[in-house]
Amino acid sequence: MGNWTKRLRDCSIHLDNAINNYLEPDLFRINFNNFMQTARTVTFLIQKEKNILQQRFDFDSWYQSYQTRWKTDSIMKWAVDTRNIIEKQADIPIYSKLEVKLALGYRSEEDVNLEIQQDDLVFLGIKGLRNWAKKNLDQYNYKDSAIWIGRSWKEPKLANMDLVSAMQYVYARLYECCMDLNRITSEKNNFTIKTPDEILCEFNITHTYQYIELTNFQTISLKTKSYKNEISFNDKKILENRVCQGGKLSAELKVEFERIFDQFNHISTKQELLDIHSDLNLLNFQCEGSILHFISFFDENFKCIKYIPYILPNQLAKYIFWRNIGAFVKVLRPKYIICSDEYYVRSAPQAREYWRNTMIQGEYLSTRLLSKIHDDEFELLGIRYGIQNEKLLKPINKEITTLLLDINANNEAFMYVPILKEL
Protein backbone atom coordinates (compact mmCIF):
# COMPACT_ATOMS: atom_id res chain seq x y z
CA MET A 1 0.00 0.00 0.00
CA GLY A 2 1.50 3.33 -1.08
CA ASN A 3 2.11 6.15 1.37
CA TRP A 4 -0.18 8.30 -0.75
CA THR A 5 -3.11 6.07 0.23
CA LYS A 6 -2.39 6.53 3.92
CA ARG A 7 -2.26 10.28 3.46
CA LEU A 8 -5.52 10.19 1.48
CA ARG A 9 -7.11 8.47 4.48
CA ASP A 10 -5.79 11.28 6.68
CA CYS A 11 -7.57 13.71 4.34
CA SER A 12 -10.83 11.80 4.71
CA ILE A 13 -10.51 11.95 8.51
CA HIS A 14 -9.92 15.72 8.51
CA LEU A 15 -12.85 16.17 6.12
CA ASP A 16 -15.05 14.01 8.36
CA ASN A 17 -14.03 16.08 11.37
CA ALA A 18 -14.83 19.32 9.54
CA ILE A 19 -18.27 17.97 8.60
CA ASN A 20 -18.99 16.71 12.12
CA ASN A 21 -18.07 20.12 13.53
CA TYR A 22 -19.74 22.22 10.85
CA LEU A 23 -21.79 24.08 13.47
CA GLU A 24 -18.78 24.73 15.72
CA PRO A 25 -16.82 27.66 14.20
CA ASP A 26 -13.42 27.11 15.84
CA LEU A 27 -13.37 23.35 15.33
CA PHE A 28 -14.54 23.71 11.74
CA ARG A 29 -11.76 26.23 11.01
CA ILE A 30 -9.09 23.98 12.55
CA ASN A 31 -10.16 20.92 10.57
CA PHE A 32 -10.53 22.93 7.37
CA ASN A 33 -6.93 24.09 7.72
CA ASN A 34 -5.74 20.56 8.51
CA PHE A 35 -7.51 19.17 5.45
CA MET A 36 -6.11 21.77 3.05
CA GLN A 37 -2.55 21.23 4.28
CA THR A 38 -2.80 17.44 4.26
CA ALA A 39 -4.43 17.33 0.82
CA ARG A 40 -1.42 19.05 -0.73
CA THR A 41 0.98 16.41 0.66
CA VAL A 42 -0.84 13.54 -1.10
CA THR A 43 0.70 14.55 -4.43
CA PHE A 44 4.06 15.23 -2.76
CA LEU A 45 4.18 11.60 -1.61
CA ILE A 46 3.28 10.36 -5.09
CA GLN A 47 6.07 12.43 -6.65
CA LYS A 48 8.50 11.20 -3.98
CA GLU A 49 8.11 7.67 -5.40
CA LYS A 50 8.62 8.87 -8.99
CA ASN A 51 11.84 6.95 -9.72
CA ILE A 52 10.52 3.64 -8.35
CA LEU A 53 7.17 4.01 -10.12
CA GLN A 54 8.79 4.98 -13.43
CA GLN A 55 10.48 1.57 -13.47
CA ARG A 56 7.09 -0.16 -13.33
CA PHE A 57 5.15 1.93 -15.89
CA ASP A 58 5.27 5.24 -17.73
CA PHE A 59 4.73 7.32 -14.60
CA ASP A 60 5.75 10.65 -16.17
CA SER A 61 3.03 10.51 -18.83
CA TRP A 62 0.45 9.24 -16.36
CA TYR A 63 1.11 11.95 -13.78
CA GLN A 64 1.41 14.67 -16.39
CA SER A 65 -2.19 14.00 -17.49
CA TYR A 66 -3.44 14.69 -13.95
CA GLN A 67 -1.27 17.79 -13.55
CA THR A 68 -2.56 19.22 -16.82
CA ARG A 69 -6.18 18.79 -15.74
CA TRP A 70 -5.60 20.21 -12.28
CA LYS A 71 -3.76 23.31 -13.56
CA THR A 72 -6.83 24.33 -15.56
CA ASP A 73 -9.24 23.44 -12.72
CA SER A 74 -10.19 26.59 -10.79
CA ILE A 75 -11.01 24.72 -7.58
CA MET A 76 -7.80 22.68 -7.58
CA LYS A 77 -5.83 25.88 -8.21
CA TRP A 78 -7.73 27.51 -5.33
CA ALA A 79 -6.74 24.55 -3.12
CA VAL A 80 -3.03 25.04 -3.85
CA ASP A 81 -3.21 28.79 -3.22
CA THR A 82 -5.22 28.28 -0.03
CA ARG A 83 -2.73 25.79 1.36
CA ASN A 84 0.12 28.23 0.71
CA ILE A 85 -1.71 31.05 2.49
CA ILE A 86 -2.59 28.87 5.51
CA GLU A 87 0.92 27.47 5.82
CA LYS A 88 2.91 30.67 5.19
CA GLN A 89 0.62 33.53 6.22
CA ALA A 90 -2.65 33.03 8.15
CA ASP A 91 -6.22 31.74 7.87
CA ILE A 92 -8.06 32.56 4.66
CA PRO A 93 -11.03 34.94 5.10
CA ILE A 94 -13.86 32.41 5.40
CA TYR A 95 -17.22 33.63 6.64
CA SER A 96 -20.42 32.10 7.93
CA LYS A 97 -24.10 32.84 7.38
CA LEU A 98 -26.80 31.83 9.87
CA GLU A 99 -30.52 31.32 9.36
CA VAL A 100 -33.00 30.85 12.23
CA LYS A 101 -36.58 29.60 11.82
CA LEU A 102 -39.46 28.42 13.95
CA ALA A 103 -40.26 24.84 12.83
CA LEU A 104 -43.96 24.05 13.26
CA GLY A 105 -44.75 20.82 11.39
CA TYR A 106 -43.85 18.43 8.58
CA ARG A 107 -43.62 21.13 5.91
CA SER A 108 -40.49 23.28 6.08
CA GLU A 109 -42.24 25.78 3.81
CA GLU A 110 -44.49 26.67 6.74
CA ASP A 111 -41.57 27.56 9.03
CA VAL A 112 -41.47 31.11 10.35
CA ASN A 113 -38.28 33.06 9.56
CA LEU A 114 -36.91 34.88 12.60
CA GLU A 115 -34.96 38.09 12.20
CA ILE A 116 -31.63 37.98 14.03
CA GLN A 117 -28.45 40.02 14.25
CA GLN A 118 -25.80 37.96 12.43
CA ASP A 119 -22.89 39.62 14.23
CA ASP A 120 -24.16 38.40 17.59
CA LEU A 121 -24.30 34.72 16.59
CA VAL A 122 -21.84 34.02 13.80
CA PHE A 123 -19.03 32.83 16.09
CA LEU A 124 -21.24 30.85 18.50
CA GLY A 125 -21.20 27.05 18.62
CA ILE A 126 -24.24 24.91 19.43
CA LYS A 127 -23.99 25.50 23.19
CA GLY A 128 -23.85 29.25 22.66
CA LEU A 129 -26.74 29.12 20.19
CA ARG A 130 -28.83 27.17 22.72
CA ASN A 131 -28.17 29.77 25.39
CA TRP A 132 -29.03 32.54 22.93
CA ALA A 133 -32.29 30.81 21.96
CA LYS A 134 -33.28 30.34 25.61
CA LYS A 135 -32.71 34.03 26.30
CA ASN A 136 -34.25 35.50 23.14
CA LEU A 137 -36.80 33.04 21.76
CA ASP A 138 -38.83 31.85 24.76
CA GLN A 139 -41.82 33.83 23.45
CA TYR A 140 -42.09 31.32 20.56
CA ASN A 141 -42.96 28.38 22.83
CA TYR A 142 -45.68 26.94 20.61
CA LYS A 143 -46.93 23.40 21.07
CA ASP A 144 -44.79 20.81 19.24
CA SER A 145 -42.38 23.35 17.77
CA ALA A 146 -38.63 23.77 17.63
CA ILE A 147 -36.03 26.31 16.60
CA TRP A 148 -34.21 25.43 13.36
CA ILE A 149 -30.71 26.88 13.08
CA GLY A 150 -28.81 26.48 9.82
CA ARG A 151 -25.27 27.55 9.00
CA SER A 152 -23.22 27.83 5.82
CA TRP A 153 -19.48 28.46 5.40
CA LYS A 154 -18.25 30.44 2.41
CA GLU A 155 -15.02 31.82 0.95
CA PRO A 156 -15.17 34.90 -1.32
CA LYS A 157 -13.13 33.29 -4.11
CA LEU A 158 -15.52 30.34 -4.45
CA ALA A 159 -18.68 32.29 -5.35
CA ASN A 160 -21.71 30.23 -4.28
CA MET A 161 -19.90 26.98 -3.37
CA ASP A 162 -19.96 25.88 0.27
CA LEU A 163 -16.52 25.21 1.76
CA VAL A 164 -17.30 21.57 2.51
CA SER A 165 -18.41 21.06 -1.09
CA ALA A 166 -15.09 22.54 -2.23
CA MET A 167 -13.19 20.27 0.15
CA GLN A 168 -15.15 17.27 -1.09
CA TYR A 169 -14.33 18.23 -4.68
CA VAL A 170 -10.59 18.36 -3.89
CA TYR A 171 -10.85 15.04 -2.07
CA ALA A 172 -12.67 13.50 -5.07
CA ARG A 173 -9.87 14.52 -7.47
CA LEU A 174 -7.19 13.13 -5.15
CA TYR A 175 -9.23 9.96 -4.60
CA GLU A 176 -9.48 9.38 -8.35
CA CYS A 177 -5.74 9.84 -8.76
CA CYS A 178 -4.77 7.55 -5.86
CA MET A 179 -7.21 4.77 -6.80
CA ASP A 180 -5.98 4.92 -10.39
CA LEU A 181 -2.38 4.65 -9.23
CA ASN A 182 -3.26 1.74 -6.93
CA ARG A 183 -4.95 -0.01 -9.85
CA ILE A 184 -1.92 0.41 -12.13
CA THR A 185 0.56 -0.73 -9.47
CA SER A 186 -1.76 -3.45 -8.04
CA GLU A 187 -1.52 -1.85 -4.61
CA LYS A 188 -4.04 -3.13 -2.07
CA ASN A 189 -5.60 -1.10 0.74
CA ASN A 190 -5.38 -2.47 4.26
CA PHE A 191 -8.25 -0.28 5.42
CA THR A 192 -11.46 1.20 4.08
CA ILE A 193 -11.42 4.73 2.69
CA LYS A 194 -14.68 6.59 2.22
CA THR A 195 -15.65 7.42 -1.33
CA PRO A 196 -16.28 11.10 -2.18
CA ASP A 197 -20.00 10.36 -2.66
CA GLU A 198 -20.28 8.86 0.82
CA ILE A 199 -18.71 11.94 2.38
CA LEU A 200 -20.86 14.42 0.47
CA CYS A 201 -24.00 12.41 1.25
CA GLU A 202 -23.31 12.52 4.99
CA PHE A 203 -22.64 16.26 4.86
CA ASN A 204 -25.79 17.16 2.94
CA ILE A 205 -28.08 15.10 5.14
CA THR A 206 -27.53 16.07 8.74
CA HIS A 207 -24.65 18.41 9.45
CA THR A 208 -25.60 21.88 8.23
CA TYR A 209 -28.43 22.52 10.68
CA GLN A 210 -29.69 21.73 14.17
CA TYR A 211 -33.06 21.68 15.91
CA ILE A 212 -33.47 23.08 19.44
CA GLU A 213 -36.53 21.96 21.40
CA LEU A 214 -38.44 24.88 22.91
CA THR A 215 -39.61 23.03 26.02
CA ASN A 216 -36.07 22.57 27.38
CA PHE A 217 -33.81 24.35 24.85
CA GLN A 218 -31.79 21.21 24.24
CA THR A 219 -30.68 20.03 20.81
CA ILE A 220 -32.90 17.24 19.51
CA SER A 221 -31.33 13.82 19.02
CA LEU A 222 -33.54 11.15 17.50
CA LYS A 223 -33.09 7.49 18.34
CA THR A 224 -32.17 6.28 14.86
CA LYS A 225 -29.53 3.96 13.51
CA SER A 226 -28.69 3.91 9.85
CA TYR A 227 -27.15 1.10 7.81
CA LYS A 228 -25.73 1.32 4.29
CA ASN A 229 -27.31 -1.95 3.24
CA GLU A 230 -30.09 -4.16 4.48
CA ILE A 231 -29.39 -7.29 6.51
CA SER A 232 -28.09 -10.26 4.51
CA PHE A 233 -31.07 -12.56 4.10
CA ASN A 234 -28.83 -15.41 2.96
CA ASP A 235 -27.30 -15.78 6.40
CA LYS A 236 -29.19 -18.61 8.12
CA LYS A 237 -27.25 -18.02 11.34
CA ILE A 238 -29.61 -15.19 12.29
CA LEU A 239 -32.37 -17.78 12.74
CA GLU A 240 -30.32 -19.86 15.17
CA ASN A 241 -30.20 -17.01 17.68
CA ARG A 242 -33.64 -15.62 16.90
CA VAL A 243 -36.03 -15.52 19.88
CA CYS A 244 -39.79 -15.85 19.73
CA GLN A 245 -41.82 -14.45 22.64
CA GLY A 246 -38.97 -15.35 24.99
CA GLY A 247 -38.26 -18.77 23.46
CA LYS A 248 -36.52 -20.23 20.41
CA LEU A 249 -38.08 -20.36 16.95
CA SER A 250 -40.04 -23.49 16.19
CA ALA A 251 -39.10 -25.60 13.17
CA GLU A 252 -42.25 -24.36 11.38
CA LEU A 253 -41.33 -20.70 11.94
CA LYS A 254 -37.77 -21.30 10.73
CA VAL A 255 -39.11 -22.77 7.52
CA GLU A 256 -41.38 -19.76 7.04
CA PHE A 257 -38.54 -17.30 7.63
CA GLU A 258 -36.29 -19.19 5.20
CA ARG A 259 -39.05 -19.13 2.58
CA ILE A 260 -39.29 -15.36 2.87
CA PHE A 261 -35.52 -14.88 2.91
CA ASP A 262 -35.11 -16.88 -0.28
CA GLN A 263 -37.58 -14.62 -2.08
CA PHE A 264 -35.38 -11.57 -1.54
CA ASN A 265 -33.09 -12.83 -4.30
CA HIS A 266 -35.88 -12.91 -6.89
CA ILE A 267 -37.69 -9.57 -6.64
CA SER A 268 -38.63 -8.18 -10.04
CA THR A 269 -41.60 -5.86 -9.40
CA LYS A 270 -42.53 -3.24 -6.83
CA GLN A 271 -45.53 -5.34 -5.80
CA GLU A 272 -43.20 -8.26 -4.99
CA LEU A 273 -40.99 -5.86 -3.03
CA LEU A 274 -43.98 -4.76 -0.96
CA ASP A 275 -45.36 -8.30 -0.52
CA ILE A 276 -42.14 -9.78 0.81
CA HIS A 277 -41.59 -6.98 3.34
CA SER A 278 -45.21 -7.22 4.44
CA ASP A 279 -44.88 -10.99 4.94
CA LEU A 280 -41.69 -10.49 6.94
CA ASN A 281 -43.22 -7.76 9.10
CA LEU A 282 -46.25 -9.91 9.84
CA LEU A 283 -44.07 -12.88 10.79
CA ASN A 284 -41.88 -10.71 13.03
CA PHE A 285 -44.97 -9.28 14.73
CA GLN A 286 -46.36 -12.76 15.35
CA CYS A 287 -43.03 -13.78 16.91
CA GLU A 288 -42.47 -10.72 19.07
CA GLY A 289 -45.83 -8.98 19.54
CA SER A 290 -44.31 -5.69 18.37
CA ILE A 291 -43.03 -4.13 15.18
CA LEU A 292 -39.68 -2.73 14.22
CA HIS A 293 -40.28 0.70 12.71
CA PHE A 294 -37.99 1.26 9.75
CA ILE A 295 -37.70 2.93 6.38
CA SER A 296 -35.68 1.46 3.50
CA PHE A 297 -34.56 2.92 0.17
CA PHE A 298 -34.28 0.79 -2.98
CA ASP A 299 -32.82 1.46 -6.42
CA GLU A 300 -34.45 0.58 -9.77
CA ASN A 301 -33.09 -2.98 -9.47
CA PHE A 302 -34.77 -3.45 -6.05
CA LYS A 303 -31.44 -3.40 -4.24
CA CYS A 304 -31.54 -1.85 -0.78
CA ILE A 305 -29.32 1.24 -0.60
CA LYS A 306 -30.27 2.49 2.88
CA TYR A 307 -31.99 0.93 5.90
CA ILE A 308 -33.02 3.09 8.88
CA PRO A 309 -34.78 1.67 11.96
CA TYR A 310 -36.11 4.32 14.32
CA ILE A 311 -37.95 5.20 17.52
CA LEU A 312 -39.93 8.45 17.72
CA PRO A 313 -40.89 9.40 21.30
CA ASN A 314 -43.18 12.37 20.57
CA GLN A 315 -44.88 14.45 17.89
CA LEU A 316 -42.01 16.90 17.50
CA ALA A 317 -39.62 14.00 16.89
CA LYS A 318 -41.94 12.80 14.12
CA TYR A 319 -41.86 16.18 12.41
CA ILE A 320 -38.09 16.32 12.46
CA PHE A 321 -37.56 12.66 11.53
CA TRP A 322 -39.61 12.88 8.34
CA ARG A 323 -37.91 16.15 7.42
CA ASN A 324 -34.55 14.42 7.76
CA ILE A 325 -35.78 11.49 5.68
CA GLY A 326 -36.62 14.02 2.99
CA ALA A 327 -32.96 15.11 3.10
CA PHE A 328 -31.86 11.47 2.68
CA VAL A 329 -34.13 11.13 -0.35
CA LYS A 330 -32.71 14.27 -1.93
CA VAL A 331 -29.18 12.91 -1.76
CA LEU A 332 -29.67 9.15 -2.31
CA ARG A 333 -32.39 9.39 -5.00
CA PRO A 334 -34.14 6.06 -4.30
CA LYS A 335 -36.62 4.61 -6.80
CA TYR A 336 -38.77 2.88 -4.18
CA ILE A 337 -39.27 3.50 -0.46
CA ILE A 338 -40.59 0.91 1.99
CA CYS A 339 -42.05 2.09 5.32
CA SER A 340 -42.83 -0.28 8.17
CA ASP A 341 -44.79 1.12 11.08
CA GLU A 342 -47.70 0.82 13.46
CA TYR A 343 -50.16 3.65 13.05
CA TYR A 344 -53.64 4.93 13.83
CA VAL A 345 -56.26 5.85 11.27
CA ARG A 346 -58.19 8.87 12.49
CA SER A 347 -61.19 10.86 11.39
CA ALA A 348 -60.49 13.99 9.35
CA PRO A 349 -59.69 17.01 11.58
CA GLN A 350 -61.82 20.11 11.77
CA ALA A 351 -60.30 23.53 11.06
CA ARG A 352 -57.35 24.29 13.40
CA GLU A 353 -57.68 20.84 15.02
CA TYR A 354 -54.64 18.61 15.65
CA TRP A 355 -54.76 15.24 13.89
CA ARG A 356 -53.96 13.42 17.14
CA ASN A 357 -57.02 14.98 18.82
CA THR A 358 -59.42 13.38 16.33
CA MET A 359 -61.23 10.07 16.79
CA ILE A 360 -59.19 6.86 16.32
CA GLN A 361 -60.89 4.61 13.79
CA GLY A 362 -58.39 1.78 13.77
CA GLU A 363 -54.85 0.68 14.67
CA TYR A 364 -52.76 -1.16 12.09
CA LEU A 365 -49.55 -3.04 11.43
CA SER A 366 -48.61 -1.45 8.14
CA THR A 367 -46.13 -1.92 5.30
CA ARG A 368 -46.17 0.73 2.61
CA LEU A 369 -44.33 1.29 -0.67
CA LEU A 370 -43.95 4.81 -2.02
CA SER A 371 -42.87 5.59 -5.58
CA LYS A 372 -43.12 8.41 -8.10
CA ILE A 373 -45.43 8.01 -11.11
CA HIS A 374 -45.24 11.39 -12.83
CA ASP A 375 -44.26 14.93 -11.90
CA ASP A 376 -45.97 15.74 -8.59
CA GLU A 377 -47.92 12.42 -8.70
CA PHE A 378 -47.07 9.51 -6.45
CA GLU A 379 -48.38 6.04 -5.67
CA LEU A 380 -48.64 4.64 -2.15
CA LEU A 381 -49.24 0.89 -2.06
CA GLY A 382 -50.11 -0.51 1.35
CA ILE A 383 -50.72 -3.80 3.11
CA ARG A 384 -52.03 -3.66 6.66
CA TYR A 385 -53.39 -5.86 9.43
CA GLY A 386 -55.66 -4.74 12.26
CA ILE A 387 -54.10 -4.88 15.74
CA GLN A 388 -55.28 -4.09 19.25
CA ASN A 389 -53.29 -4.18 22.49
CA GLU A 390 -50.24 -5.51 20.59
CA LYS A 391 -52.20 -8.47 19.20
CA LEU A 392 -53.51 -9.20 15.72
CA LEU A 393 -57.27 -8.93 15.43
CA LYS A 394 -58.87 -12.30 14.67
CA PRO A 395 -59.61 -13.44 12.11
CA ILE A 396 -56.43 -12.05 10.55
CA ASN A 397 -57.53 -9.86 7.66
CA LYS A 398 -55.08 -8.67 5.01
CA GLU A 399 -56.13 -5.25 3.70
CA ILE A 400 -54.58 -3.99 0.46
CA THR A 401 -54.80 -0.29 -0.39
CA THR A 402 -53.64 1.99 -3.19
CA LEU A 403 -53.48 5.75 -2.78
CA LEU A 404 -52.59 8.33 -5.39
CA LEU A 405 -50.85 11.26 -3.72
CA ASP A 406 -50.24 14.77 -4.94
CA ILE A 407 -47.19 16.78 -3.86
CA ASN A 408 -48.93 17.75 -0.59
CA ALA A 409 -50.24 14.24 0.25
CA ASN A 410 -53.67 15.56 1.14
CA ASN A 411 -54.84 12.49 3.07
CA GLU A 412 -53.65 10.29 5.94
CA ALA A 413 -50.17 10.11 4.34
CA PHE A 414 -49.43 13.78 5.05
CA MET A 415 -46.22 12.92 6.95
CA TYR A 416 -44.64 11.82 3.66
CA VAL A 417 -44.72 15.37 2.24
CA PRO A 418 -40.97 15.97 2.90
CA ILE A 419 -40.25 12.80 0.88
CA LEU A 420 -42.57 13.64 -2.02
CA LYS A 421 -40.90 16.99 -2.55
CA GLU A 422 -37.55 15.24 -3.13
CA LEU A 423 -38.52 12.10 -5.08
N, C-alpha and C positions, 0 to 999 in steps of 0.2 A: 504494500500500500504506500503510495507516494506521500511525501510530506505535505504536498499541496492539498491532498484530501483531508488530512488532519486540520489544516488551517481553514479549509472550507467549512468543516464542522464547527470550528471556533466562531466563524462568521454567523452560522445559523444560530448558535447559542446567544451571541450578542443581539441578533435580530429578534429572537424570541424574547429576550429580556427587555428590549425596547418596546415590543408589543405589549408584554405583560404589565409594563409600567407606563403605558401611554397616558394615563391620567395623572401621573406623578411627575411634575415638570423636571425636578432635579435628576431623578433616576432615569427618565427618558433621555435627557441631555447626555448623561454619562454613557449610557449604552449606545446612543447614536454615535458619539465620538469613538467609542471602542470599535463599533462595527466598521466605520469608515476607515480607521487606521488598519484594522486587521484585514479588511477586504483588499487593500492595496498590496499586502504582503503575499497574497495567494499567488499572484503572477511573479513576484520576486522568487518564490520557491520553485516555481516551474522553470524559470530562466536559469536558476542556480544549477539545475540538473541538465542543462543544455547539452554539454559534451557527451554525457552518458546516453541521453535520449537520441542524439543524432546518430549514434552507432546502431540504433535499433530500427529507426525509420527516418524519413526526411523531416526532421523536427523543424528546421528553419522555415520551410515552405508552409508547414502546418501552422506554426505559431504566427507567421507573418499574416496569414489569412484572418486570424482573430484580431491582431493588432490593427490591421487596415479597417476592419469593421468598427472597432471601438474608437478609433481616432475620429471617425465621422459621426459618432453617436453622441448627441449632446448630453445625455444623462451620464454616460461613462466618462466623458470629458469633465463634467461637473464633479463626478466622484473623485477624480484625480486632483482637481483643483481644491476641492473641499478638504481632502486628506492633507494636502500641503499646508493649507491655512491652519487647520487644527493642530498639526504637529509643530509648525514653525512660528505661528503667531498667536491665535486665540480661537475661541468658539466662533463659528459662523453665526450671522444674525438671524437665527430662526425665531419664529413668533407663533403664538397660539391664539386661536379664536374659540370662545366659549358660547354655547347656546343653552338656555335654561327654559324648560317647559313644564307645565302642569299636565301630567298624564292621567286621563280620566277613564279610559276604556280600551277596547280592542283596537280601535281605529286611531292611528297616530295623527291622522288628519284633523281629528277633533281636539288635539292637545291645545292648550292655551299658552301662547308665547308670553314669557315674562321679561320685562325690560330690566336689565341689570347694567351696572357700571363695570365694563370689562377690566379696567385698571385695578379694581379691587380684588378680582378673582383670578386673574390670569396665571399667577404664580402659586396658587393654592393647590395642594393635593387633595385626595378624597376626604381625608380627615378634616382639613380646613374647609372644604366645600360643605361638609355635613354641618359643621359648626355655624357656617354662614347661613345655611338654609334654616337651621333651628332658630337663629336670631331674627332672620328677615322674612321668612315665608310661613310662619305659623298661622297667618290669617287664611292660608289656602288649605286648611285641614278638612277637605271634603271627604265624604265617605268613599272608601276604596280608591284612593288616588295616591299618586306618588310624584315626586319631582324627578324629571328627566334632565340630566346634565350631560351634554355632549361636548367633546373637545376635538380640535383639529390642529395639527402642527404643519406649518408652512415655512418655505424659504423663498425669498424674493426672486431668485434666479430660476426657480422651477415653475413659475406661473401658477397653474391651478392644481398641480400634483401634490398630494400629501407626502410628507417626508418618509413615512413607512412604505408607501407605494414606490418611492424612488429607491429606497434601500432594497426592497424586494426585487426591483428591476435589476439593480447591480448584482444582487445575489444570483438571480436567474442567469445572467450572462456568465458569471464565474462558474456556476453549476454546470452549464452546458459545456464550457471549456474543460473543466476537470473530468466530467463523466466521459467526454470524448477522448481525452488523453488516457483515462483508465481503460477504455475499450481498446484503443490502439495498442497499449502496452500490456493488456491482459492483467491489469492490476485489480485486486479484489479488496473490497471494503471489509474491515473487521467490525464495523458498527453501522447503524442505520443513520442516514442523513436525510433530513426532511427535504422534500421537493419544493420548488418555489411556489407551486400551486397550493400545497398544504399550508405553507406559511401565510400566504395572502388570504386564504379562506379563513383561517383562524383570526386574523386581524379584522377582516371585514365583519365578522359575525358578532363578536362580543366585547371588543376592547376599546372602542372609541366613545363609549357612553356608559353611564351608570344611573341606576334608579335609587332614589332615597325615599324610604317609606315615611309618610307624614305622621304616623301615630307615634313613632319612636325615633325618627330621624337617623335610622341606621340604613346602610346600604343593603339592598335586597339580594339574597343569595338563594337561588332555587335549588331544590334537591334533585339534580339531574345528573346522569352519567351518560356520556356519549361514546359510542364505539364506531370505528371506521367501517367495519363490516359486521354483518349479522353472524350469529353463532353458527358454527359448522354443523349442519344437520346430518353429516355422514359419520359423526363421532358417536358410536354406540355407548361409549363409556359414560356419557351424561345420564343414561338411563339406569346404570348400575347404582349411582348414588342418589337418584331421584327419590324424594319422599312423596308420600301420598297420605294426607290427613294424619301425619305423624308416623306412618308406617312405610314399608317398602312397596314399590309398584307390583301389582299382580302380573302374572304371565300374560293375561288378556290385555291389560293396559299397555304393557311393553310392546305387544304386537301392534296395537293401535297407534302408538307413538311412532314405531318404525315404519308403519304404512304411510303416515303423514310425512315423516322425514324423507322417505324415498321419493315422494312426489315433488319435493323442492327442486329436484334435478330435471324436471320435465315440464316446467311452466312455460306456456306459449301464448297465453291470452291474459288480459287483465282480470277476467272473470275467474280464471284458475288461480291467479295470484290472490284474489280476495277469498275464494273458497278455502284454500289451504290454510290461510292465516285464521280464518273463522273457525275451521275445524280444530286447529291447534289451540286457539283461545278457549274454545268450549271444553276441550279435553283438560287443559290446565285448570280451568275453573272447577270442573268436576273433581279433580284431584285435590285441590287446595282450598276451595270455597272462597277464593278471591281472584282478582284479575291483576295482571301486571299491565299497568298503563304504559304504552310506548307509542312512538311514531317512527316509521321507517321510510326511507327514500329509496326508490328503485329507478334504474335507467331503462332505456327502451328495450333492452334485452332481459328485463326482469331480474337483474342483478342488484342486490342490496348495496347501496353506497353509503348509507348512514343509518344507524340504529340508536334511538334515544329513549330509554326508559325514564320515567319521571314520577315525582310525587308533588302535588300542588296543594298546599295546606289551606289556602284561602282564596277569595275572589281576586284580590289584587295580584296574587301570584299567577292566576290564570291569565289575566290580562297580559302580564309581562312575558309569560312563557310563550304564548301564541305569537306575540310580537317578535320574540327572538327566533321562533321557528320560521317566521316570514323572512328573517335575515338569512337563515340557513338556506332556504329555498332560493333566494336571490343569488347566492354564491354557487350552490351545488347544482342547480338546475335539474331537479329530478323530473322524470316523465310521469311516474306514479307515486302516490303517497298513501301508505297504509296507517290508519289510526286505530288503536285498540284502547277502549276505555269503558267505563261504567258510568252511565249518565241518566238523568231524569228527563222525561218529556213533560213539558209544562204547557198550560194554556197560554194563549197569546196575551201579552201585557197590555194594560190600558196606558193612556198617555202619561208619561213621567213615572211609570211604575217599573221597579226593578224586575228582571226576569225571575230571580230567585224568590220573589214574594208572590208569584202566581201559583195557581193550583197544580200540584204534581199529578199527572195523568198516568204515569208508568215509569218503572225503573228497568234498565236494560243492560245486558252484557252485549257490547256492540263492537263490530269490526267494520270499518269503513275504508273505501278506496276512493281517492280524489284524483281526478285527472282533468286536463284542459281539452275542450272540444274545439272551440273556435275562440277568436278574440273576445274576451270578457264573458265567455260562456264555459261553464264547467259542469262535469258530471260527478255526482256523489253516489256511489253504489254502496249499499249497506246490508249487512246480515246481523240480526239481533235476536236475543233470547230474553224473555221476561224473567226477572229475578226479584226476590223479596227476602229481606233479612239474610242476605248472602247465600240464598238457595235458589236453584232453578225452579220456576213455577211448573207444576205438573198439570197436564201432560206437557212435555217439552215441545214448544212450538217454534219452528224456525221461520222468522219473518224476513222477507227480502224486499228491500225498498230501492227506488231509484229517484234521485232528486236532480233537477237541473238548476244550477245556481247561476245568478248573475254576479257581477264583480263585488256586490255588497252583501251577497248571501242572505237575502231577505227572507229567512225562515229560521228553523231551529239550528241551522249550521252557521250562525252568525260569527262564532268564534274563529272560523276559518278565513275570515276576511283578510288578515295579514298575509295568509298564504296565497289567496287568489290574486292579490295584487302583484305577486312576484312570479307566478307560474308562467 
